[in-house]
Amino acid sequence: MATLLAGVAQFERDLISERVKTGLAAARARGKKLGRQPGHRPKSDKLAPKVLAAIEEGRSYRWKARDLGISKNTVLSIVKRHRENP
């Protein structure tokens, strides 16, 4: 009996997965953008000139992060954005 119920549950999950994939494909075909939307970065955009100035001084990412009160990953993303769009 348990095997029968497990088989029915698996079949239902497969149906749900198929419907979701079909819906996503239809949305893409209509031109809908899927996924997380790019967010705003007000704090890191405000601190970007200070971070880039510290790069000119040859400071490490950790030093810049500690000095400005932001994370090392935020410093890394500021530098990465600057290199992509100088």
Backbone bond lengths (Angstrom), bond angles and torsions (degrees), N, CA, C in turn:
res aa  C-N    CA-C-N  psi(-1)  N-CA   C-N-CA  omega(-1)  CA-C   N-CA-C  phi
1 M - - - 1.455 - - 1.550 111.04 -
2 A 1.333 116.00 -44.07 1.464 120.07 -179.40 1.528 110.83 -63.53
3 T 1.324 116.40 -37.32 1.458 120.34 179.11 1.518 110.84 -64.81
4 L 1.304 116.51 -39.15 1.460 121.25 178.17 1.531 110.82 -64.06
5 L 1.335 116.82 -45.01 1.470 120.56 179.17 1.529 111.30 -65.43
6 A 1.326 116.94 -38.31 1.466 120.55 178.39 1.530 110.15 -64.98
7 G 1.319 116.75 -38.69 1.455 120.21 178.22 1.511 112.16 -65.30
8 V 1.324 117.35 -40.29 1.467 121.95 177.87 1.535 109.73 -65.71
9 A 1.324 116.88 -41.59 1.467 120.72 179.72 1.531 110.32 -63.82
10 Q 1.314 116.98 -42.24 1.468 120.75 178.61 1.524 110.73 -63.84
11 F 1.319 117.12 -40.67 1.463 121.59 178.12 1.527 110.59 -62.24
12 E 1.331 116.49 -42.05 1.472 120.81 179.47 1.533 110.75 -65.01
13 R 1.343 116.94 -40.96 1.474 120.07 177.47 1.521 110.79 -62.80
14 D 1.306 117.12 -39.42 1.469 120.62 177.95 1.526 110.99 -63.66
15 L 1.342 117.01 -40.15 1.463 120.63 177.93 1.524 111.38 -63.82
16 I 1.331 116.15 -43.50 1.471 120.31 179.30 1.523 109.97 -62.90
17 S 1.328 117.02 -44.55 1.462 121.11 -179.88 1.524 110.67 -61.51
18 E 1.323 116.57 -41.43 1.458 120.13 179.16 1.528 111.58 -63.99
19 R 1.335 117.34 -41.14 1.468 120.79 179.05 1.521 111.16 -65.17
20 V 1.313 117.11 -40.13 1.467 120.71 179.56 1.525 110.27 -65.09
21 K 1.335 117.04 -45.80 1.468 120.57 179.86 1.522 111.49 -63.17
22 T 1.328 116.70 -37.87 1.461 120.53 177.85 1.525 110.56 -65.47
23 G 1.332 116.29 -41.91 1.463 120.58 178.85 1.518 112.38 -64.01
24 L 1.329 116.53 -41.52 1.466 119.97 178.49 1.527 111.22 -65.85
25 A 1.322 116.53 -39.84 1.471 119.79 178.33 1.528 110.44 -64.70
26 A 1.332 116.98 -39.44 1.466 120.20 178.78 1.529 110.63 -65.92
27 A 1.338 116.80 -39.08 1.466 120.06 179.19 1.528 110.40 -65.53
28 R 1.323 117.13 -41.52 1.475 120.34 177.13 1.521 110.85 -62.14
29 A 1.333 115.77 -39.48 1.468 119.94 -179.40 1.525 111.14 -65.33
30 R 1.332 116.91 -30.09 1.465 121.03 177.47 1.530 111.78 -81.03
31 G 1.324 116.74 -4.20 1.459 120.15 177.71 1.512 113.96 92.26
32 K 1.303 118.23 13.39 1.467 121.82 179.85 1.523 109.48 -74.47
33 K 1.333 116.49 134.69 1.456 120.71 175.21 1.518 108.21 -82.52
34 L 1.311 116.53 129.71 1.455 121.65 -179.43 1.518 109.61 -109.23
35 G 1.313 115.92 157.11 1.452 121.13 177.05 1.511 111.84 101.98
36 R 1.308 114.65 -179.68 1.447 121.47 -177.76 1.523 109.96 -69.54
37 Q 1.315 115.35 135.87 1.456 120.90 179.85 1.526 109.41 -81.40
38 P 1.335 117.46 146.27 1.466 118.79 177.90 1.527 110.43 -64.22
39 G 1.313 115.62 135.81 1.457 120.05 -176.66 1.513 112.59 -97.06
40 H 1.318 115.19 175.62 1.459 121.47 177.56 1.515 108.99 -91.60
41 R 1.306 116.60 146.63 1.458 122.35 -179.05 1.520 109.47 -126.89
42 P 1.317 118.81 66.97 1.462 118.83 -174.47 1.526 113.58 -63.60
43 K 1.344 117.69 -40.64 1.461 119.34 -177.46 1.526 111.12 -69.94
44 S 1.335 117.05 -46.00 1.461 118.50 -177.62 1.528 111.21 -70.76
45 D 1.338 117.53 -31.72 1.463 119.22 176.60 1.532 110.83 -67.90
46 K 1.326 116.44 -34.52 1.461 120.53 179.53 1.529 110.94 -70.71
47 L 1.341 116.54 -34.89 1.461 120.51 -177.32 1.528 113.59 -89.97
48 A 1.324 117.75 -4.52 1.461 121.12 -176.07 1.533 113.27 -56.36
49 P 1.344 119.96 -44.06 1.479 117.88 179.19 1.527 113.48 -61.59
50 K 1.344 117.07 -36.70 1.467 119.75 178.66 1.526 110.90 -67.60
51 V 1.327 116.39 -40.12 1.465 120.19 179.46 1.522 109.87 -64.74
52 L 1.313 116.26 -45.37 1.469 119.48 -178.80 1.525 111.75 -66.95
53 A 1.344 116.82 -32.28 1.464 119.62 176.00 1.523 110.47 -67.79
54 A 1.317 117.22 -37.40 1.462 120.73 178.79 1.525 110.96 -68.01
55 I 1.322 116.68 -28.89 1.471 120.27 176.20 1.519 109.39 -63.58
56 E 1.327 115.76 -41.13 1.466 119.89 179.23 1.522 111.02 -61.53
57 E 1.342 116.49 -30.33 1.463 120.40 179.00 1.521 112.05 -78.96
58 G 1.340 116.90 -11.36 1.458 120.49 179.30 1.514 113.69 84.67
59 R 1.311 117.78 22.32 1.467 121.21 179.79 1.533 110.38 -77.35
60 S 1.335 115.91 154.90 1.460 120.23 179.17 1.522 110.15 -79.09
61 Y 1.321 116.56 162.16 1.467 121.15 179.47 1.528 110.59 -63.44
62 R 1.321 116.74 -39.96 1.463 119.93 179.89 1.529 111.29 -64.43
63 W 1.333 116.11 -40.70 1.460 119.19 179.37 1.524 110.38 -62.81
64 K 1.346 115.59 -45.07 1.464 119.64 -179.94 1.518 110.83 -62.39
65 A 1.319 116.31 -41.62 1.466 120.19 -178.95 1.525 110.46 -64.36
66 R 1.317 117.00 -45.32 1.468 120.70 -179.28 1.526 110.37 -65.46
67 D 1.310 117.26 -41.49 1.462 121.87 -178.09 1.535 111.78 -65.91
68 L 1.335 116.66 -39.51 1.467 120.44 -176.24 1.521 113.55 -93.19
69 G 1.325 117.20 -7.49 1.464 120.35 178.22 1.517 113.60 75.57
70 I 1.336 116.25 32.86 1.462 120.60 177.44 1.528 107.88 -126.89
71 S 1.311 117.24 171.62 1.456 119.87 -178.83 1.522 110.96 -80.87
72 K 1.330 113.92 159.97 1.465 119.98 178.54 1.529 110.12 -64.13
73 N 1.324 116.35 -34.73 1.464 119.65 179.33 1.525 111.47 -67.29
74 T 1.329 117.92 -32.72 1.457 120.84 176.18 1.527 110.24 -66.28
75 V 1.318 116.40 -41.43 1.470 120.40 176.72 1.521 109.32 -61.65
76 L 1.320 116.73 -43.60 1.452 121.18 179.74 1.523 111.00 -61.93
77 S 1.328 118.09 -41.21 1.466 119.87 -179.50 1.528 111.41 -69.56
78 I 1.340 117.92 -34.68 1.467 120.75 176.60 1.520 109.82 -63.07
79 V 1.324 116.59 -45.98 1.463 121.32 -179.72 1.524 109.92 -63.72
80 K 1.326 116.59 -42.00 1.464 120.89 -179.94 1.525 111.06 -62.90
81 R 1.336 117.36 -44.03 1.474 120.74 178.63 1.521 110.84 -63.88
82 H 1.337 117.42 -37.89 1.456 121.20 -179.81 1.528 110.95 -66.50
83 R 1.331 116.31 -38.90 1.462 119.51 179.51 1.521 111.34 -68.48
84 E 1.343 117.21 -34.37 1.466 120.78 179.51 1.524 110.90 -73.60
85 N 1.334 117.40 -38.83 1.463 122.76 -177.33 1.524 109.45 -127.92
86 P 1.323 118.28 77.91 1.482 119.49 -177.17 1.518 113.31 -67.33
